[in-house]
Amino acid sequence: MDIEHSGPFLAAAFFCDKVLEEKDGTLSAIRMVNRITHTISAPDAPETMPSIIINAFAVLSFKSGKARGKYTLKLLPTSPSGKKMPEFSGPVLFEGEDQGVNVVLNLAICMEEEGLYWFDVMLNEQLITRMPLRVVYQRDRTEKATAQS
């Protein structure tokens, strides 16, 4: 089935700091982000960014359209230098028409370089959208004044 014209249809795709899910399944996303700044404040702060772990939520929301049945959802990250990173994948079930599927992924991703990361959202191996996430590294090499007793 041609996803582009019959569904499922993408309603939202973004990163955020926190997701609240109510008893009725309604989602609230807190602090939607597409840029993360990592700052090291030390006189010997390294020139290049050391590896860091980014904790964020990826929220993907779809509407079924004519789609019915199980699909395989994949989130495929690529580093700024083009390196493929470990993927996130799992099944999603579409029930048709206006029924929706919300997927919330709690991510802990090792970022090894500064720059623009792209996350391809795939359904049954078909690209649905791309989500950007920029990592910015800042060095604060100033020495902090210490209190004298």
C-alpha positions as CSV (number, residue, x, y, z in Angstrom):
1,M,0.0,0.0,0.0
2,D,1.3,3.5,-0.9
3,I,1.8,5.3,2.4
4,E,2.1,8.7,0.7
5,H,-1.5,8.8,-0.6
6,S,-3.5,6.4,1.6
7,G,-1.9,6.5,5.1
8,P,-0.8,6.3,7.6
9,F,-0.2,10.1,7.8
10,L,2.3,11.8,10.1
11,A,0.7,14.2,12.5
12,A,3.8,15.2,14.6
13,A,7.4,14.3,15.0
14,F,9.7,16.1,17.4
15,F,12.1,15.8,20.4
16,C,11.3,17.1,23.9
17,D,12.5,17.0,27.4
18,K,9.5,15.3,29.0
19,V,6.2,13.7,28.1
20,L,3.2,13.4,30.3
21,E,0.5,10.8,29.5
22,E,-2.9,11.1,31.0
23,K,-5.1,8.2,31.9
24,D,-7.1,8.7,28.7
25,G,-3.9,8.5,26.6
26,T,-3.6,12.2,25.9
27,L,-0.1,13.4,25.6
28,S,1.5,16.7,26.8
29,A,5.0,17.4,25.6
30,I,7.3,19.6,27.7
31,R,10.0,21.7,26.1
32,M,10.1,20.7,22.5
33,V,13.7,21.0,21.3
34,N,15.8,20.6,18.1
35,R,19.1,22.0,19.6
36,I,21.0,20.8,22.6
37,T,24.0,22.8,24.0
38,H,26.7,21.0,26.0
39,T,28.9,23.4,28.0
40,I,32.1,22.5,29.8
41,S,33.2,25.2,32.3
42,A,36.9,24.5,33.1
43,P,40.3,26.0,32.4
44,D,41.3,22.8,30.6
45,A,38.0,22.3,28.6
46,P,38.9,20.2,25.6
47,E,39.0,21.7,22.1
48,T,36.6,19.2,20.7
49,M,33.4,17.9,22.3
50,P,33.9,14.7,24.3
51,S,31.3,12.0,23.9
52,I,28.1,12.7,25.8
53,I,24.8,10.9,26.5
54,I,21.8,12.9,25.5
55,N,18.5,12.0,27.2
56,A,15.4,13.1,25.3
57,F,12.0,11.9,24.2
58,A,11.1,11.4,20.5
59,V,7.4,11.8,20.0
60,L,5.8,10.4,16.8
61,S,2.1,10.7,16.1
62,F,0.3,9.2,13.2
63,K,-3.3,9.0,11.8
64,S,-4.2,5.8,10.1
65,G,-6.1,6.9,7.0
66,K,-6.7,3.6,5.1
67,A,-3.8,1.9,6.8
68,R,-4.7,-1.2,8.9
69,G,-2.6,-3.8,10.6
70,K,0.9,-3.9,11.9
71,Y,3.7,-1.8,10.5
72,T,7.4,-1.6,11.5
73,L,8.5,1.8,12.8
74,K,12.2,2.6,12.7
75,L,14.1,5.7,13.9
76,L,17.4,5.7,12.1
77,P,19.9,8.3,13.4
78,T,22.9,9.6,11.4
79,S,25.8,11.6,12.9
80,P,27.0,14.9,11.4
81,S,29.8,13.1,9.7
82,G,27.4,10.6,8.1
83,K,28.0,7.7,10.5
84,K,24.9,5.4,10.9
85,M,24.1,5.1,14.6
86,P,22.1,2.3,16.4
87,E,18.4,2.3,15.3
88,F,15.3,2.2,17.4
89,S,12.5,0.0,16.0
90,G,9.3,-1.7,16.9
91,P,5.8,-2.6,15.7
92,V,2.9,-0.2,15.6
93,L,-0.8,-1.1,14.9
94,F,-3.0,1.0,12.7
95,E,-6.8,0.5,13.0
96,G,-7.9,2.7,10.1
97,E,-9.6,6.1,9.5
98,D,-9.1,8.7,12.1
99,Q,-7.6,6.3,14.7
100,G,-4.2,7.4,15.7
101,V,-1.0,5.9,17.0
102,N,1.3,7.9,19.4
103,V,4.8,6.6,19.9
104,V,7.0,8.0,22.7
105,L,10.6,6.8,22.7
106,N,12.7,7.5,25.8
107,L,16.1,7.9,24.2
108,A,19.6,7.8,25.7
109,I,21.9,8.5,22.8
110,C,25.7,8.7,22.8
111,M,26.7,11.8,20.8
112,E,30.3,11.7,19.8
113,E,30.5,14.8,17.7
114,E,29.1,18.3,17.5
115,G,26.8,19.2,14.7
116,L,23.5,18.3,13.0
117,Y,22.2,14.8,13.6
118,W,19.3,13.5,11.4
119,F,16.8,10.9,12.5
120,D,14.9,9.2,9.6
121,V,11.4,8.0,10.5
122,M,10.6,4.9,8.6
123,L,7.3,2.9,8.3
124,N,7.8,-0.5,6.6
125,E,11.1,0.7,5.1
126,Q,9.5,3.9,3.6
127,L,10.8,7.3,4.7
128,I,8.0,9.3,6.3
129,T,10.1,12.3,7.6
130,R,13.4,13.4,9.0
131,M,13.9,14.9,12.4
132,P,16.9,17.2,13.0
133,L,18.7,17.5,16.3
134,R,21.7,19.9,16.6
135,V,24.4,19.4,19.3
136,V,26.4,22.5,20.1
137,Y,29.5,22.4,22.2
138,Q,30.6,25.4,24.1
139,R,33.8,25.8,26.1
140,D,34.0,28.2,29.0
141,R,37.7,28.3,29.8
142,T,37.6,31.1,32.4
143,E,38.8,30.4,35.8
144,K,36.2,30.8,38.5
145,A,37.1,32.9,41.5
146,T,37.3,31.0,44.7
147,A,36.4,32.4,48.1
148,Q,39.3,33.0,50.5
149,S,38.8,32.2,54.1
